[in-house]
């Protein structure tokens, strides 16, 4: 695909990009006293607005969007922690030279993979990045020292001096301190706000040194923004406005100055005290187009950004030329996508995007060229914007082109799997003839009530993904089991009938507690996860006793866990109760102390007792273990019930798989790609979580078998003791 750039001389020879990692737009604009230099720029020299990011609001996708103009696939989050090259074309790649300064895990992303080596990185070592440090803003001061040293070397080194004085040079300055303080101390903390002041001072001093180095030639353009924001509880990754709204300030060569405005503003924006100035909002991918337009480089090949012409000053001719180059680049991407779909679809079945057929596209190009040559630049700008909009809509059309076919295939796959599981259960794990003559009217009603209750509890389990409080309702219903269920009243001993509802109600309190937030109270214990796990484990022990007593099994402490001791039998109606209860307990363990259906609810502070250095491959497993431990405990409990009651494990797992897949179908139909980014991200997260859980339960079953059928040996005073006998429960 051909690349396109403005043919007219650009207003800026070089560009400096400042990124305040993790800076929220509202905090930046409200706390104006924290950034006096940038505030003065907004009011006297430059243009400002809000950059709207997309989920996942993580570091790598954010930087790819603003530098490459491309919204990378969600799976890229897993690659964003180490030196993984960005596979897409970028403004840095199109520059004559780019010098990057900042974090070891961000800056090198755009250097690796560049063939001619014209992108150079200067990073600080991983060892100085301590997330629990008292003053994480020292990271930003280290970056500033790198800039000073670089400019000093460029003054004395003739080769470097020639390079930095070329046209189309980019300086990228990544400042990580704000993000680090946000994670460690939260965005409303003194440390976070003080770091904004530090960043403002660093930008001021850096601009002064850069202008001094270039003899104040007024050919440098500056852009300040952030890759993502942050929630009030110090995380990011989701779609809350505090995460998706980031500041954008541009000034210098080619950038329009402040414009007066009498616009109406929201109550929230009124606290910014900028209602007298025009606010210019952009999508995050538009930042890449803005940078390319300012220095006149090729627009990145994969960019879907639109050049925000309201930020540009200078001649109308250049602005028209730049936006036309942008339109040619986006429409070329559209053509590539259209041809790709055309080649993979039967010609008779292919349905092109009717609003931008090849003939319409050709006509657009002809009209834009004619208006530009005739000097009618306003028409050129308008037509180019229209072409970009149609091209982006066309890209979305072809991106969704196979949606119905894929939707139908996935739906049929789910239905086929559910049907297959049903056949397996009926064929291998049921005994319909043996149960036929016991099917009295009373038994029929009891079966009906049991299925209604099971269906009700499953629906509440689905609701738990949207509202954790529903887990409380489930537990309250379950707590009545020993009180209202006649067999339970007859077969359970008095102590168990009392402990069961008390424990259920005790655990039911935890889903009502806030997942995240800020508290002015100070307690000796700052978290309740350990208390939850203790009561949760006790509830599972009670569950084992309840099922055993209902099955009239005594002396469960003497049950052997060896394979030979488990007698084979078919599934019974009560096994449905066990499967439903297991899924409820797994969901309770998953959501009981948090809402991890969203990526931004993983709080790394829980790993600080092990490491405070950003090491995702250490932090990740620690968070994973903390997350799955309650679910693994529930699986051990159901395995114990399998041994005690001789429940066919494959049949029980088939029941669990059937119910889980039914839930997965529900979440599949709820996936959204329209609306707010919060809604889109949440719907995808729910589906991914429930599908992952279906696979994980199988692994948990295997692991629980190992944990409950083996014993540990330990030495005390020279004597070997046995901690858990595989023959004793």
SVG drawing of the C-alpha trace seen along z (x, -y; Angstrom):
<svg xmlns="http://www.w3.org/2000/svg" viewBox="-50 -35 82 86">
<polyline fill="none" stroke="black" stroke-width="0.4" points="0.0,0.0 1.3,-3.4 2.0,-5.9 0.9,-9.5 2.2,-12.8 1.5,-16.5 3.4,-17.8 3.4,-21.3 6.2,-22.3 5.2,-21.6 5.1,-24.3 7.3,-22.4 10.7,-20.8 10.6,-18.7 8.1,-17.5 8.3,-16.8 5.8,-14.3 5.4,-14.4 3.3,-11.5 2.2,-11.8 1.5,-8.1 -1.8,-7.5 -2.9,-11.2 -6.6,-11.8 -8.1,-14.6 -10.3,-15.9 -7.5,-15.9 -5.2,-17.7 -7.6,-20.5 -9.2,-20.9 -5.8,-21.0 -4.6,-23.9 -2.3,-25.2 -0.4,-21.9 0.5,-22.6 1.1,-26.4 3.3,-26.2 0.9,-24.0 -2.0,-26.1 -0.3,-29.2 0.3,-27.4 -3.4,-26.6 -4.5,-30.2 -1.9,-32.0 -0.2,-29.9 -1.8,-26.6 -4.9,-24.5 -6.3,-22.1 -8.9,-19.3 -9.6,-15.8 -8.2,-12.7 -10.8,-9.8 -9.0,-6.5 -10.5,-3.0 -10.5,0.1 -8.4,1.7 -7.0,-1.4 -3.5,0.0 -0.1,-1.3 0.8,0.5 -2.6,0.1 -2.6,-3.6 0.8,-4.3 0.2,-2.3 -3.0,-4.3 -1.4,-7.7 1.8,-7.0 0.7,-4.5 -2.9,-5.7 -4.1,-2.1 -6.2,-0.4 -4.3,2.8 -6.1,6.0 -7.1,6.6 -4.7,9.5 -1.8,7.1 -2.2,6.3 -0.4,9.6 2.6,8.3 2.8,4.9 5.1,5.5 8.4,6.4 10.3,5.4 7.8,6.6 8.1,4.7 5.1,2.9 4.3,4.6 2.5,1.6 3.8,-1.4 4.1,-4.5 4.9,-8.2 8.3,-7.3 8.9,-4.9 8.1,-7.6 10.3,-10.2 13.8,-10.9 15.0,-10.2 13.3,-9.6 14.9,-9.8 12.9,-8.3 13.5,-8.8 11.7,-7.0 10.6,-3.6 12.4,-0.4 9.1,1.4 7.5,-1.3 10.1,-3.2 11.8,-0.2 8.5,1.0 8.9,-1.4 12.6,-0.8 12.7,3.0 12.0,4.2 13.1,0.9 15.4,2.0 17.6,-1.1 17.9,-1.9 16.6,-5.5 14.6,-5.1 16.9,-5.3 15.9,-4.7 17.3,-5.9 15.8,-4.2 16.4,-3.8 17.1,-0.5 14.4,1.8 15.9,1.8 15.0,-1.8 11.3,-1.3 9.9,-0.6 6.1,-0.9 6.3,-1.3 8.9,-4.0 8.2,-7.1 8.8,-9.4 8.2,-7.6 8.5,-11.0 12.3,-10.4 11.7,-8.3 10.6,-11.4 13.6,-13.3 15.8,-10.6 14.2,-11.0 14.9,-14.8 18.5,-14.1 18.7,-11.9 17.3,-14.7 19.9,-17.2 22.7,-14.7 21.4,-14.0 21.3,-17.7 24.7,-18.3 26.1,-15.5 24.3,-16.8 26.1,-20.1 29.6,-18.6 29.1,-15.6 29.1,-16.8 27.5,-13.6 24.7,-13.7 24.3,-17.4 23.6,-16.9 21.1,-14.2 19.0,-16.2 19.0,-19.2 17.4,-17.3 13.8,-17.9 11.1,-15.6 12.8,-14.6 10.8,-13.4 11.7,-13.5 9.5,-11.2 9.6,-11.8 7.7,-9.3 7.1,-10.2 5.9,-7.2 5.8,-8.8 2.1,-9.8 1.0,-6.3 3.3,-4.7 2.0,-7.1 -1.6,-6.4 -1.2,-2.7 0.6,-3.1 -1.2,-6.0 -4.4,-6.5 -5.2,-9.5 -6.5,-11.7 -3.4,-11.4 -0.9,-14.2 1.8,-12.1 -0.2,-11.8 -1.0,-15.6 2.6,-16.5 3.8,-14.4 1.7,-16.5 3.6,-19.5 6.9,-17.7 5.9,-16.7 4.8,-20.3 8.2,-21.6 10.1,-19.0 8.1,-20.0 8.9,-23.6 12.6,-23.0 12.8,-20.6 11.1,-23.1 13.5,-25.8 16.6,-23.6 15.2,-22.4 14.5,-26.0 17.9,-27.0 19.5,-24.2 17.7,-25.1 18.4,-28.8 14.6,-29.6 14.0,-29.0 10.3,-28.5 10.2,-25.4 9.4,-23.0 5.9,-21.6 5.0,-20.2 2.2,-17.8 1.4,-16.7 -1.1,-13.9 -1.5,-10.7 -1.9,-7.0 -4.8,-6.4 -6.4,-7.7 -7.0,-6.0 -9.9,-5.0 -10.3,-6.4 -9.0,-3.1 -5.7,-3.3 -6.3,-0.9 -6.9,-1.2 -7.9,1.1 -11.6,0.6 -14.0,-1.9 -14.8,-4.4 -14.5,-8.0 -11.7,-8.5 -9.8,-5.9 -10.8,-6.9 -10.5,-10.7 -7.0,-12.1 -5.7,-15.6 -4.3,-16.9 -2.3,-20.1 -0.5,-21.2 1.6,-24.3 4.5,-25.6 5.1,-25.6 2.0,-24.9 -0.4,-24.8 -3.3,-27.2 -3.4,-29.5 -6.2,-29.8 -9.7,-30.7 -12.4,-32.4 -15.7,-30.6 -19.1,-31.2 -20.0,-27.5 -22.3,-25.8 -20.4,-23.4 -21.3,-20.6 -21.3,-21.0 -18.2,-18.9 -16.3,-20.9 -17.2,-24.1 -14.6,-23.3 -11.9,-23.4 -12.4,-27.2 -11.8,-26.9 -15.3,-27.7 -14.0,-30.9 -11.7,-28.8 -12.6,-26.4 -12.3,-22.8 -11.0,-20.5 -11.7,-16.8 -10.1,-14.1 -10.0,-10.3 -6.7,-8.9 -5.7,-7.7 -6.1,-11.3 -3.0,-12.2 -0.9,-10.3 -2.5,-12.1 -1.9,-15.4 1.8,-14.7 2.2,-13.5 0.4,-16.6 2.6,-19.0 5.9,-17.7 4.8,-16.5 5.7,-12.9 3.8,-10.0 0.6,-9.1 1.2,-5.7 -0.1,-2.9 -2.4,-1.4 -3.7,-4.6 -7.4,-5.2 -6.9,-8.6 -8.4,-11.8 -6.2,-14.9 -7.8,-17.4 -7.5,-20.5 -8.9,-22.7 -5.5,-22.3 -3.5,-23.5 -2.5,-27.1 -0.7,-28.3 -1.9,-28.4 -5.1,-26.9 -3.2,-25.3 -1.1,-23.2 -4.0,-22.3 -6.0,-21.2 -3.0,-19.3 -2.4,-17.5 -6.1,-16.4 -6.2,-15.2 -3.1,-13.1 -4.8,-11.7 -7.9,-10.9 -5.8,-9.1 -4.1,-7.0 -7.4,-6.0 -9.2,-5.3 -6.2,-3.2 -6.7,-1.1 -10.4,-0.8 -9.5,0.5 -7.2,3.1 -9.8,4.3 -12.5,4.4 -10.2,6.4 -9.4,8.8 -13.0,9.6 -13.8,9.8 -11.1,12.4 -12.4,14.6 -16.1,14.4 -17.9,15.9 -18.2,13.2 -22.0,13.8 -22.4,13.4 -20.2,10.5 -22.0,7.3 -19.8,4.2 -20.2,1.1 -22.7,-0.8 -21.8,-4.3 -18.2,-4.0 -18.0,-1.8 -14.9,-2.0 -16.6,-4.5 -17.7,-6.7 -14.2,-6.6 -12.7,-7.6 -15.1,-10.4 -14.2,-11.7 -10.5,-11.8 -11.3,-13.6 -13.4,-16.3 -10.8,-16.8 -8.0,-17.2 -10.0,-19.7 -10.9,-21.8 -7.3,-21.8 -6.0,-22.9 -8.5,-25.6 -7.6,-27.0 -10.9,-26.2 -9.3,-24.8 -12.4,-24.8 -14.1,-22.5 -11.0,-20.3 -11.0,-20.1 -14.7,-19.3 -14.6,-16.6 -11.5,-15.0 -13.3,-14.8 -16.3,-13.2 -14.0,-10.7 -12.3,-9.8 -15.6,-9.3 -17.0,-7.1 -13.7,-5.1 -13.7,-4.5 -17.4,-3.4 -16.5,-1.1 -13.6,0.4 -16.1,1.1 -18.6,2.6 -16.0,5.0 -14.7,5.7 -18.3,6.9 -18.9,8.4 -18.8,12.0 -20.6,11.3 -23.8,13.1 -22.1,16.2 -19.8,16.4 -22.7,15.7 -24.7,18.5 -21.7,21.0 -20.9,20.2 -24.6,20.5 -24.9,23.8 -21.7,25.0 -23.1,24.2 -26.4,25.9 -24.6,28.9 -22.4,29.2 -25.4,28.8 -27.2,31.5 -24.2,33.8 -23.7,33.4 -27.4,34.2 -27.1,37.4 -23.9,38.4 -25.7,37.9 -28.8,39.8 -26.9,42.6 -24.1,43.2 -25.1,41.7 -28.9,42.2 -31.1,45.1 -34.6,44.1 -36.1,47.5 -35.2,47.8 -36.8,44.5 -39.9,44.9 -42.2,46.6 -41.4,44.1 -42.6,41.2 -45.7,40.3 -47.6,37.1 -45.9,36.0 -42.5,36.8 -43.4,35.1 -44.2,31.8 -41.0,32.1 -38.9,32.6 -40.6,29.6 -39.9,27.4 -36.3,28.5 -35.8,27.6 -37.5,24.2 -35.3,23.4 -32.2,24.6 -33.0,22.5 -33.6,19.5 -30.3,19.9 -28.5,20.2 -30.1,17.0 -28.9,15.2 -25.4,16.6 -25.5,14.9 -26.7,11.7 -23.7,11.9 -21.5,10.8 -23.4,7.5 -24.2,7.1 -22.2,8.8 -25.1,8.2 -27.0,11.0 -24.6,13.5 -26.1,12.3 -29.6,13.2 -28.3,16.6 -26.8,17.3 -29.9,16.1 -32.0,18.6 -29.5,21.4 -29.5,20.6 -33.1,21.6 -32.3,25.1 -31.9,26.7 -35.0,24.9 -37.6,25.5 -36.4,28.7 -38.2,31.6 -35.4,34.2 -32.9,31.8 -35.0,31.2 -35.3,35.0 -31.8,36.1 -29.5,33.3 -28.4,33.1 -29.4,30.0 -25.9,28.5 -25.6,28.6 -29.1,27.2 -28.0,24.1 -24.5,23.7 -25.6,23.8 -27.8,20.7 -25.5,18.8 -22.5,19.4 -24.4,18.7 -25.6,15.3 -22.0,14.5 -20.6,15.1 -23.5,13.2 -22.2,10.0 -19.0,9.9 -20.6,9.3 -22.3,6.3 -19.0,4.7 -17.4,2.2 -14.9,3.8 -12.9,0.6 -12.9,-2.9 -11.5,-5.4 -12.0,-5.2 -11.3,-7.7 -11.3,-5.0 -8.0,-3.3 -8.2,0.3 -5.6,2.7 -6.6,4.9 -7.0,3.1 -8.5,5.9 -11.1,8.6 -10.0,11.2 -8.5,13.5 -11.6,13.4 -13.8,14.2 -11.6,17.1 -11.8,18.6 -15.6,18.4 -15.9,19.5 -13.8,22.6 -15.9,23.4 -19.1,23.1 -17.6,25.7 -16.9,28.1 -20.5,27.7 -21.6,28.4 -19.8,31.7 -21.4,32.7 -24.9,31.6 -24.6,33.8 -23.3,36.7 -26.0,36.6 -28.7,36.2 -27.3,39.4 -27.3,41.1 -23.6,41.5 -22.0,41.7 -18.4,41.6 -17.3,39.5 -13.9,39.1 -13.1,42.7 -13.9,42.4 -11.1,43.6 -10.0,41.5 -8.4,44.4 -9.9,45.1 -10.9,48.7 -13.1,47.4 -15.4,45.4 -18.4,47.5 -20.0,46.8 -23.6,45.6 -25.8,43.5 -26.7,39.8 -29.6,39.0 -31.8,36.0 -29.9,34.8 -26.7,34.6 -28.3,31.6 -28.4,29.9 -24.7,30.6 -23.8,29.3 -25.8,26.1 -24.4,25.6 -20.8,26.1 -21.2,23.4 -22.7,21.1 -19.8,21.6 -17.3,21.2 -18.9,17.9 -19.0,16.8 -15.2,17.5 -14.6,15.6 -16.6,12.5 -17.0,12.7 -14.2,10.2 -14.0,8.3 -15.2,7.8 -12.6,9.2 -14.8,9.5 -13.1,6.2 -9.4,6.0 -9.1,2.8 -10.0,4.5 -6.7,6.4 -5.0,4.5 -1.2,5.1 -0.9,3.8 -1.7,7.2 1.7,8.4 3.8,5.7 4.7,8.1 6.5,10.2 7.8,7.6 7.4,3.9 9.4,3.9 7.2,4.1 7.7,7.7 4.5,8.9 5.6,12.5 5.9,12.5 3.0,10.3 0.7,12.1 1.0,15.6 0.6,14.2 -2.6,12.5 -3.7,15.6 -3.1,17.8 -5.1,15.4 -7.9,15.5 -8.2,19.2 -7.6,20.4 -11.2,20.1 -12.4,21.8 -9.9,24.6 -11.1,25.1 -14.7,25.4 -13.5,28.0 -11.8,30.0 -15.1,29.9 -17.1,31.2 -14.5,33.9 -14.9,35.0 -18.6,35.2 -18.0,37.3 -16.0,39.8 -18.4,39.8 -21.6,40.2 -20.1,42.2 -21.3,39.5 -20.0,40.4 -17.4,37.7 -17.7,37.6 -21.4,37.4 -21.2,34.6 -18.7,32.7 -21.0,33.2 -23.8,31.6 -21.5,28.7 -20.4,28.3 -24.0,28.2 -24.9,25.5 -21.7,23.5 -22.2,23.6 -25.8,22.5 -24.4,19.5 -21.8,18.9 -24.5,18.8 -26.3,16.2 -23.2,14.0 -22.4,14.6 -25.7,13.0 -25.0,10.1 -21.7,9.1 -21.8,5.5 -19.7,3.5 -21.8,0.3 -22.4,-2.1 -20.0,-3.2 -16.6,-1.7 -17.5,-0.6 -20.5,1.4 -18.4,2.9 -15.5,3.9 -17.7,5.3 -19.7,7.5 -16.5,8.9 -15.0,9.4 -18.0,11.4 -17.9,13.7 -14.2,14.3 -14.4,15.0 -17.2,17.5 -15.6,19.3 -12.2,19.4 -14.0,20.7 -15.5,23.6 -12.0,24.7 -10.5,24.0 -13.0,26.2 -11.7,29.3 -8.1,28.5 -9.4,27.8 -11.0,31.3 -7.7,32.9 -5.8,30.8 -8.3,31.4 -8.0,35.1 -4.3,34.8 -4.7,32.6 -7.3,34.7 -5.8,38.1 -2.1,37.5 -0.5,36.8 2.4,34.6 5.3,35.6 7.0,33.3 9.6,33.7 9.2,32.6 12.0,33.3 13.6,35.8 10.3,37.8 8.4,37.9 4.8,36.9 1.9,37.3 -0.2,34.1 -2.9,35.7 -3.5,39.3 -4.9,40.4 -7.0,43.0 -8.6,40.6 -10.9,37.7"/>
</svg>
